[in-house]
């Protein structure tokens, strides 16, 4: 699977966390997603491209949710390169 696409396991994990958190609105760039399931599994080419464009941010949200952070600020989600190690 290319790096710009979520794996089926990542989609399922995102969906499970989203449902467990009470289906919060997900903000990615200028778009607000009220139905994460529809966005993750849509076959519409426009939505599929938006999903690929935001794969790093979706992976960051999943990582935050996997770390059991109580509050995830989707509005400030940014993916930064790793810090260099000495």
Steps between C-alpha positions, in 0.01 A plus 500: 500500500646840408598736783235747386216256576369371830509126549170319567621445858564873547155584363335250734696628802412861417134407465496312831662789688271753329190307604633452855560876529141582405557578130681835532541729201841453338661811353762446232625818341196701392266199499289382790393136496189411698490140381844343520369164381368651177830680441716193569303262281375728221584398145430848362819618329491849658462363853758228438751767393423711809550189715839437337595867542432476873640153567785635722253701709264203528792283613589764760142504629510119522830513689357756742188292554709184545693682773168552678527876506179631650471794265630503145511837334428420138523865406869513594603167351832540327745235398859606548822320415659312785752683715859414410669276754848564630 
